[in-house]
Amino acid sequence: MKIQRPSYEIWLQKPGELGIYQQIERAGRVCYKSENNTTEESAKPFVDRMVQSEHFAMLEHGTVYLVCKHGELPLYTHNKFSRLKTLDGKDYITTNLRVLAENKAMDDLKYLSNYEEGKHELRITVHFTTQISITREYNRHRANSMAEQSTRYCNYSKNKFDNEITINLPTWVEAEGFDGSQDPSDYRIEDMCADIAEGRTAEWSKLTTWIFANQAAEYAYMKLIEAGCKPQEARAILPLDCNTELVHTAFVSDWKHFFDLRALGTTGAPHPDAKILALPLMEEFKQKGYL
């Protein structure tokens, strides 16, 4: 069992059509942890497969900025996944590749433009490393585009995961004096099982109980895999603080709503493990001039 601290990273999309494809591939490969399959030429074929199979969700992470004569592209005028601003007889459109693909409008890429500040509304992609339980909080922001590491397909018994599960450190556990630098294997599950069998758990700390629960879940997961269960079956016993990766792409206006709830708590106190990422992310947005 490994311990990982929560973190985030803003993923800036590279310019041009290739940048769109690369951003989609980067987000999509998080789901299956197949980043090692990325090459300089893999992005376009990756996206082509998504389009051909009508697996459109990942296409949402590819932000598309268009410029055209006013009224020339009516598809985006009342599309809830697009933003349009008219200036000096031109329409400045921000949308995503899913809108083009689903509407058989891929030819609209001929109007592709670089982002123009003050004219296009900005979309921003953020990669989070957090707990499964916190992605449930973040994914309630349904206006955002999402991609998450899949426990259905990721097999934690494999070498790519070092044959163990990873736990994302909750704030309350850190407050108990466990900062992630300690080796959780120092708490031997055999000794803790003996404590349970012999009724010696009365003096267990909250930290000991937490470590036992996660180690027991890891042991059970590996035994189920060993017994022939698929990851989608064995995942049933994974703890909610199991580490996961989540990618969100959204308009700045939608990120403002995210920060209202997850950083500032305008509708009630945010979960501490949601706030610990949302608050510094909001401050970075301010520093970069996004807000």
N, C-alpha and C positions, 0 to 999 in steps of 0.2 A: 504494500500500500504506500503510495506516494502522496505527498502534500504539495499543493500548489496555491500560491496566493492569487487573489483576484486581480485582474488587470484589464486594460483596454488599449486600443490603438486606432487612430483615425487612418482610414485607408483612402488616400487620394487617388482618384481615377486618372490614368494617363490620358493625354489628348488623343484625338482622332478616333477613327473607327476601330482600330486595333485596340486602343485603350478601353473601349466599351467591352470588347470580347474578353480581354484579359481580366477586367474587373468581375465579369460574370463567372469566368472560370475560377478565379480566386475564391469567390464566395461559395460557388458550388462544390468545390473540392473540400471545403470544411466539413460538409455533411458526411462524407465517406472517409475523411482523413486520407485523401489520395493526393496530397500536395506533391509528393515525390514524382508523380507522373507529369508534372508541368514541365513543358519545354518551350523554347522560343516559338515553335510552330503549332503548339497544341491548342491555343485559345479558340481560333476560328472553327476547327473541327469539333471542339467541345460544344460550342454554341450551336453549330449546325445540327448536331445530334439532338440537342434540347428542342430545337425548332421542329425537326422532323418527327420526333416522338410526342410533340405537343406538351412537353414538360416545361411549361412556360414560367413557373414560379421563379426560377433562378435568373431569368432574363430581366426581372425587375431591378436587379442590382446594377445593371448597365444603364447609366444615365445618358440620355440623348439630348443634346442642345441643338435646336434648329433655328434657322432664320429664313423668312420668306416674305413675299409681298403680303400686305394685309388681306386676309380672307382667302389666301391661296390654299391653305391646308385646314379645311373646316373640321377635320376629324378631332383636332385637339381643342376646339373652342369650348366645348361643354364636356370634355372628358375629365372625370374626377381624379384621374391619375396623372394629369398634366396641368401645367400652369402656362398661361399665355399672357404676354404683355405687349401692347401695341404702342410703338413710338415712331414718329416720323414716317408713317406709312408702311412700317414693317412690323411683322409679328415675331416676337422672340419667345420661343417655345421651349419649355423644359418638360421632358417626359422620360419614359424608360423603354427599353427594347421590347418588352412584352407587349406594350400597346401597339407597336408597329407590327410585331409578328402575328398577334391574334387578329388584327384587322387587315392582314395581307397587304401591309403598307411598307414593306421593307425598302421599297424604292425611294421612300421619303428620306433615306439616308443621304441622298444627293443634296439635301438642304443642310447637311450637318455643319455645325459651327463650333468653335471653341466657346467656352463659357465667357459671357461678357457681363462684368459686374454692373449692377444697376439696371440691367436689361433682362437677363435670365434670372429666374429664381434658382438658388443653389440647392443641389441635393448632396448629401454627405453620407458616406459609409463608415460605420464604426464596427470594429471587431472586439467582442467582449470575451474574456475568459472568466467564468463565474460558476456558480452552482446550478444544477438543474432546477432547483426550487426558484431561483431568482429569474431564470429565463421565463418562468411562468408569469412572473410579474411584468417583465419587459415585453413579453409577447402579447400582452393585453392591448398594446398600442397598435391596433390592427391596421391603421393607415400606413404603417411602416412596412417595408419589404424585409423578409426574414429568411435566414438560412441557419440551421443549427446542426451541430454534430449529432449523428444518428446512432442512438444506442441499439437500434434495430439491426444495423449492419456492422457497427464497430465491435470487433471481438477483442475484449481486453485480455484474453489469454494469449494473444499473439505477440510476437517479438516487437512489432511496431509500437506496442503499448508497454513494452518491458514486462509483459506477462503479469500485469497487476492493474488494479484500478487506481485512479488518481482522485483524491478528495480535495475539493476547493475549500480553503480555510475560512470558516465562518468568523464573524467579528467577535461573537461571544466566546468562542473557543480561544481566540487570541487573548481576550481579556482574562481568561483563566490561566494565562502564563505559557500557552503553547503557541509559539510564533512560526512554526513550520520548519525551523532549523533542526529541531530534535528528530530523532529517528523513532517513528511510531512502533517499529519492531522491538524497541526496548520494552514495550508492554507486550509480554508474551501471551498469546491467546490461550495457550495451554494452561498457564497459571491462572488466568482469569476464569477459564472454565472450571478449574479446580475450586476457585473461590465460590463460584455459583453452586457447585455440587455440595460443598461443605458449609454453605451458609455464611460465607465471610464477606459479603458484599455491602454490609451496613456502612463500612468506612470508605467505600469507593467515592472518589470525587466525581463531579460532573464530567471532568476531563477523561477520567478512566472509563466511565460509562460510555462516553462518546466514542473513544478509541475502540472499545470492545465492539460496539454496535457496527462500526465500519469494517473492522477486521472480520467479524462474523459474516457480514454481507459479502465481503470479498471471497472468503472461504467458500461460502455457499454458491456464489456465482461460478467460481472455478470448478467446483464439483459438478454443477449442473452441465457446464460445457463438457467436462470430462465424460459425463454420462451420456452425451450425445445431444444435448439441447442446443438449439440454435441461439445465437445472441438475442434474437427477438423474444425468445422464451425466457432465457436466463436473466434478462434485464429486469424482470419483474421484482427482483429482490435488491436491485441497486438502490443505495441510499439517495435521498434528495440532495445531499451536499456533494454528490459525485461531480467531478469536474466536467464541464462541457464548454464548447465554444459556440458563440452566437454572433451572427452578422446582421446588423440592421442598416438599411439604407432608407433615407427619408428626406423630404423637404425640410429646410430650416424651420419653417412654421410648425411642422409636426415635431421636430426636435424640441421646440419651445414647450409644447404640451408635455412631452416626455419629461423635461426638466421640471416643469411645474409639479408633476406628480411624484417623480422618483428622486429629485434633489431637494426641492423646496417644500414639498408636502402641502400644497395649497388645498388639498381635499382631505387631509389627514396625514399622520406621520408615516413617511415611507419606511419600508423595511430597511434596517441598518445595512444589510448586505447588498441592497439595491442602491442605497444612498452612497455607499463608500466608493462606488464607481461613477454614479450619475453626477455627483457634486463636482469632483475634479474635472470630469469631462465638460460640464457646463462652463467651468472657469477657463478651460482651454479653448472652448468655442469663443468665449469673450475675447481672450487674448489674440486669437487669430482673426477677429473681426467678423465672425459668422453671426454673432448676436449683437 
